[in-house]
Structures are given as structure tokens and as C-alpha cells.
Amino acid sequence: MISAWAALLGFQLLGELLVRAFALPVPGALLGLVFLVGYLMWLGSTPQALTDSANALLRNMMLLLVPSVVGLIDHVERVRREWLPFVMACVVGAVVTLAVTALVLDWLLARQPHTGEGV
């Protein structure tokens, strides 16, 4: 499991290094995730240790979000002044996330062989 955590952090570090080296306008963690997805596609499967580590992160996702939400307290005046762009970013982000999730789910379900059982 330690090797899986090291791999996750390694891809994040790779993304951060490339963003800083080439002054790219994207978060380093996002670029690291792109490399991780590419690596997993190249492998053709996900190692069990990586799956277990990712599931542990997902189970504790709220703990990972608390610091960023608490950080908004430091900027509450700015949020009050600029509430509309903040709300729009949240709404548009949620809608885009739902749409992309639905499209990916539809694509994945279409790839599965239909057994005729269940729904």
C-alpha cells in the first residue's frame, strides 16, 4: 500500500514539476492525474494496491475538503462582494461534473456486454 501512495504522490509531484518548469496554466495535481490515467490506460488495469489507496482517499474525502472550506472564512468579505461569480462557478462546475459523469457512465455501460439480467 505504501508503494501505491508513493505512486499517487509521484504523479502529483511530476505534474507540479512540469507546471512550474513550463509555467503551465493548470494545477499540477490535475496534470499529475492526467499522467496517472495515461499510465493506468497503458497498463490496461489498475493494481489492487492503488485501488485500495484510492478507496481510502475517497472514504475520507470530507476530511480533505475541510481545510479549503475553512479557508473561505479568511476571504468572507471578498465572497460577499463577489458572490455572483462564486455561486456561478459552483453551479456551472457542478453541472459540468454531473454531465461528464453521466457521459462517462453511459460510455462505460455501452461497452459492457448485456447479459439480460437485472435492469
Backbone as CSV, one residue per row, in Angstrom:
resi,resn,N_x,N_y,N_z,CA_x,CA_y,CA_z,C_x,C_y,C_z
1,MET,0.835,-1.190,0.000,0.000,0.000,0.000,0.876,1.247,0.000
2,ILE,2.036,1.159,0.627,2.944,2.317,0.645,3.411,2.629,-0.770
3,SER,3.642,1.592,-1.564,4.082,1.833,-2.942,2.988,2.526,-3.746
4,ALA,1.726,2.207,-3.468,0.622,2.864,-4.172,0.534,4.333,-3.777
5,TRP,0.693,4.621,-2.481,0.691,6.018,-2.029,1.859,6.769,-2.657
6,ALA,3.007,6.101,-2.732,4.181,6.724,-3.352,3.918,7.003,-4.827
7,ALA,3.227,6.090,-5.502,2.899,6.306,-6.915,1.958,7.498,-7.073
8,LEU,0.932,7.575,-6.219,-0.004,8.707,-6.292,0.724,10.032,-6.066
9,LEU,1.563,10.065,-5.041,2.316,11.292,-4.759,3.344,11.573,-5.848
10,GLY,3.914,10.521,-6.423,4.883,10.695,-7.504,4.257,11.328,-8.733
11,PHE,3.051,10.892,-9.093,2.374,11.503,-10.238,2.001,12.951,-9.940
12,GLN,1.592,13.221,-8.700,1.295,14.604,-8.332,2.560,15.450,-8.410
13,LEU,3.663,14.932,-7.916,4.933,15.650,-7.971,5.354,15.898,-9.415
14,LEU,5.194,14.895,-10.276,5.522,15.068,-11.688,4.710,16.206,-12.293
15,GLY,3.420,16.226,-11.996,2.564,17.295,-12.500,2.996,18.657,-11.990
16,GLU,3.297,18.742,-10.695,3.737,20.013,-10.108,5.041,20.493,-10.735
17,LEU,5.985,19.575,-10.919,7.274,19.953,-11.507,7.108,20.473,-12.930
18,LEU,6.278,19.799,-13.720,6.076,20.234,-15.104,5.360,21.580,-15.176
19,VAL,4.388,21.780,-14.291,3.672,23.061,-14.276,4.621,24.193,-13.923
20,ARG,5.464,23.970,-12.940,6.412,25.018,-12.536,7.510,25.218,-13.572
21,ALA,7.983,24.134,-14.176,9.072,24.238,-15.147,8.633,24.946,-16.424
22,PHE,7.392,24.693,-16.852,6.925,25.251,-18.117,5.867,26.335,-17.939
23,ALA,5.638,26.773,-16.702,4.658,27.823,-16.385,3.306,27.530,-17.035
24,LEU,2.840,26.302,-16.866,1.567,25.896,-17.456,0.408,26.462,-16.637
25,PRO,-0.694,26.816,-17.298,-1.818,27.445,-16.587,-2.816,26.448,-15.998
26,VAL,-2.353,25.283,-15.576,-3.231,24.285,-14.961,-2.630,23.860,-13.623
27,PRO,-3.450,23.385,-12.699,-2.901,22.901,-11.428,-2.020,21.672,-11.647
28,GLY,-0.940,21.606,-10.921,-0.028,20.479,-11.042,-0.681,19.155,-10.689
29,ALA,-1.566,19.168,-9.702,-2.249,17.935,-9.305,-3.114,17.408,-10.448
30,LEU,-3.744,18.309,-11.187,-4.567,17.899,-12.323,-3.713,17.260,-13.412
31,LEU,-2.583,17.862,-13.704,-1.675,17.296,-14.697,-1.163,15.934,-14.222
32,GLY,-0.891,15.813,-12.935,-0.478,14.533,-12.378,-1.550,13.468,-12.547
33,LEU,-2.816,13.850,-12.359,-3.913,12.904,-12.566,-4.003,12.464,-14.021
34,VAL,-3.757,13.395,-14.938,-3.770,13.046,-16.363,-2.687,12.005,-16.648
35,PHE,-1.505,12.207,-16.097,-0.427,11.229,-16.280,-0.780,9.891,-15.626
36,LEU,-1.421,9.932,-14.454,-1.828,8.701,-13.780,-2.832,7.931,-14.632
37,VAL,-3.821,8.627,-15.177,-4.810,7.967,-16.037,-4.130,7.374,-17.269
38,GLY,-3.218,8.133,-17.867,-2.479,7.612,-19.017,-1.694,6.357,-18.668
39,TYR,-1.057,6.371,-17.518,-0.290,5.209,-17.064,-1.199,4.004,-16.856
40,LEU,-2.354,4.227,-16.226,-3.280,3.121,-15.988,-3.851,2.587,-17.296
41,MET,-4.093,3.471,-18.257,-4.557,3.010,-19.569,-3.471,2.182,-20.250
42,TRP,-2.234,2.604,-20.095,-1.115,1.861,-20.677,-1.002,0.479,-20.038
43,LEU,-1.209,0.412,-18.702,-1.165,-0.877,-18.003,-2.317,-1.789,-18.423
44,GLY,-3.465,-1.187,-18.669,-4.640,-1.971,-19.026,-5.474,-2.409,-17.837
45,SER,-4.994,-2.166,-16.635,-5.748,-2.490,-15.422,-5.208,-1.639,-14.280
46,THR,-5.923,-1.678,-13.172,-5.494,-0.917,-12.003,-4.963,-1.884,-10.953
47,PRO,-3.730,-1.690,-10.500,-3.205,-2.562,-9.443,-4.080,-2.486,-8.186
48,GLN,-4.259,-3.615,-7.519,-5.132,-3.675,-6.345,-4.693,-2.708,-5.252
49,ALA,-3.392,-2.560,-5.043,-2.908,-1.644,-4.003,-3.311,-0.209,-4.321
50,LEU,-3.284,0.157,-5.593,-3.685,1.507,-5.996,-5.189,1.694,-5.803
51,THR,-5.961,0.669,-6.123,-7.411,0.721,-5.899,-7.717,0.894,-4.418
52,ASP,-7.038,0.135,-3.578,-7.260,0.234,-2.129,-6.896,1.619,-1.603
53,SER,-5.787,2.170,-2.076,-5.363,3.506,-1.634,-6.348,4.571,-2.092
54,ALA,-6.808,4.465,-3.331,-7.775,5.437,-3.849,-9.086,5.349,-3.077
55,ASN,-9.523,4.142,-2.761,-10.755,3.984,-1.980,-10.608,4.569,-0.584
56,ALA,-9.430,4.429,0.012,-9.194,5.031,1.331,-9.292,6.552,1.247
57,LEU,-8.754,7.131,0.181,-8.866,8.580,-0.003,-10.321,8.996,-0.188
58,LEU,-11.062,8.246,-0.987,-12.461,8.590,-1.237,-13.312,8.471,0.025
59,ARG,-13.027,7.469,0.850,-13.782,7.315,2.103,-13.577,8.501,3.036
60,ASN,-12.439,9.159,2.938,-12.119,10.278,3.825,-12.114,11.614,3.093
61,MET,-12.862,11.709,2.014,-12.861,12.907,1.180,-13.271,14.159,1.958
62,MET,-14.235,14.031,2.864,-14.674,15.210,3.617,-13.535,15.810,4.437
63,LEU,-12.683,14.960,4.979,-11.542,15.474,5.742,-10.591,16.258,4.844
64,LEU,-10.519,15.878,3.572,-9.635,16.575,2.643,-10.224,17.913,2.201
65,LEU,-11.555,18.041,2.252,-12.201,19.275,1.807,-12.337,20.313,2.916
66,VAL,-12.279,19.887,4.156,-12.471,20.811,5.278,-11.491,21.983,5.244
67,PRO,-10.183,21.781,5.028,-9.274,22.936,5.038,-9.610,23.992,3.985
68,SER,-10.031,23.576,2.803,-10.351,24.573,1.778,-11.628,25.327,2.126
69,VAL,-12.601,24.643,2.707,-13.835,25.328,3.105,-13.554,26.287,4.254
70,VAL,-12.748,25.863,5.211,-12.387,26.733,6.328,-11.586,27.925,5.814
71,GLY,-10.789,27.725,4.776,-10.013,28.815,4.184,-10.895,29.923,3.628
72,LEU,-12.134,29.597,3.268,-13.055,30.630,2.786,-13.363,31.653,3.871
73,ILE,-13.280,31.251,5.121,-13.543,32.166,6.231,-12.589,33.356,6.162
74,ASP,-11.352,33.104,5.749,-10.380,34.192,5.632,-10.766,35.188,4.546
75,HIS,-11.589,34.754,3.598,-11.941,35.602,2.454,-13.441,35.899,2.405
76,VAL,-14.101,35.862,3.550,-15.552,36.031,3.572,-15.980,37.393,3.015
77,GLU,-15.217,38.435,3.254,-15.572,39.756,2.713,-15.521,39.759,1.190
78,ARG,-14.509,39.131,0.644,-14.404,39.064,-0.819,-15.554,38.245,-1.402
79,VAL,-15.920,37.162,-0.724,-17.043,36.348,-1.193,-18.330,37.162,-1.137
80,ARG,-18.495,37.975,-0.111,-19.687,38.842,-0.024,-19.729,39.841,-1.175
81,ARG,-18.565,40.407,-1.527,-18.514,41.383,-2.623,-18.711,40.725,-3.987
82,GLU,-18.169,39.528,-4.132,-18.170,38.864,-5.437,-18.944,37.545,-5.378
83,TRP,-20.111,37.570,-4.765,-20.864,36.348,-4.555,-21.382,35.737,-5.848
84,LEU,-21.769,36.566,-6.822,-22.354,36.022,-8.048,-21.358,35.154,-8.834
85,PRO,-20.132,35.628,-9.100,-19.187,34.736,-9.793,-18.878,33.471,-8.989
86,PHE,-18.837,33.608,-7.674,-18.577,32.453,-6.820,-19.694,31.420,-6.960
87,VAL,-20.936,31.873,-6.875,-22.082,30.967,-6.999,-22.143,30.375,-8.404
88,MET,-21.902,31.208,-9.414,-21.932,30.715,-10.797,-20.854,29.660,-11.030
89,ALA,-19.673,29.883,-10.490,-18.598,28.895,-10.643,-18.992,27.577,-9.985
90,CYS,-19.613,27.653,-8.818,-20.044,26.432,-8.126,-21.135,25.709,-8.919
91,VAL,-22.119,26.451,-9.399,-23.230,25.838,-10.140,-22.747,25.258,-11.465
92,VAL,-21.997,26.046,-12.226,-21.502,25.564,-13.519,-20.571,24.370,-13.317
93,GLY,-19.717,24.439,-12.312,-18.830,23.316,-12.026,-19.602,22.052,-11.684
94,ALA,-20.655,22.187,-10.889,-21.467,21.023,-10.519,-22.189,20.449,-11.737
95,VAL,-22.747,21.322,-12.574,-23.463,20.861,-13.771,-22.511,20.157,-14.739
96,VAL,-21.346,20.746,-14.958,-20.364,20.121,-15.856,-19.914,18.776,-15.292
97,THR,-19.681,18.717,-13.989,-19.271,17.458,-13.366,-20.345,16.390,-13.533
98,LEU,-21.597,16.744,-13.301,-22.689,15.783,-13.472,-22.808,15.327,-14.921
99,ALA,-22.690,16.264,-15.861,-22.807,15.918,-17.280,-21.681,14.986,-17.717
100,VAL,-20.462,15.310,-17.339,-19.324,14.463,-17.721,-19.442,13.091,-17.069
101,THR,-19.863,13.050,-15.807,-20.048,11.768,-15.129,-21.105,10.930,-15.841
102,ALA,-22.214,11.546,-16.230,-23.270,10.821,-16.942,-22.771,10.301,-18.288
103,LEU,-22.026,11.114,-19.020,-21.500,10.682,-20.319,-20.509,9.533,-20.167
104,VAL,-19.635,9.620,-19.179,-18.665,8.541,-18.954,-19.384,7.262,-18.531
105,LEU,-20.374,7.372,-17.648,-21.136,6.202,-17.223,-21.854,5.573,-18.410
106,ASP,-22.479,6.393,-19.244,-23.164,5.899,-20.432,-22.191,5.170,-21.353
107,TRP,-21.022,5.753,-21.542,-19.996,5.147,-22.399,-19.521,3.816,-21.814
108,LEU,-19.286,3.783,-20.494,-18.828,2.548,-19.855,-19.896,1.458,-19.906
109,LEU,-21.146,1.829,-19.673,-22.220,0.837,-19.720,-22.410,0.295,-21.130
110,ALA,-22.218,1.122,-22.138,-22.350,0.671,-23.523,-21.254,-0.325,-23.887
111,ARG,-20.124,-0.248,-23.226,-19.006,-1.156,-23.511,-19.177,-2.519,-22.856
112,GLN,-20.025,-2.605,-21.825,-20.221,-3.876,-21.127,-21.152,-4.770,-21.939
113,PRO,-20.848,-6.059,-21.975,-21.769,-6.971,-22.665,-23.080,-7.073,-21.891
114,HIS,-24.186,-7.060,-22.608,-25.509,-7.121,-21.982,-25.857,-8.579,-21.715
115,THR,-26.125,-8.912,-20.454,-26.431,-10.299,-20.081,-27.928,-10.564,-20.044
116,GLY,-28.738,-9.518,-20.060,-30.180,-9.697,-19.992,-30.706,-9.822,-18.578
117,GLU,-29.817,-9.832,-17.593,-30.232,-9.933,-16.197,-30.319,-8.552,-15.576
118,GLY,-31.182,-8.396,-14.616,-31.273,-7.131,-13.883,-31.891,-6.038,-14.724
119,VAL,-31.529,-4.822,-14.385,-32.120,-3.653,-15.041,-31.495,-3.438,-16.383
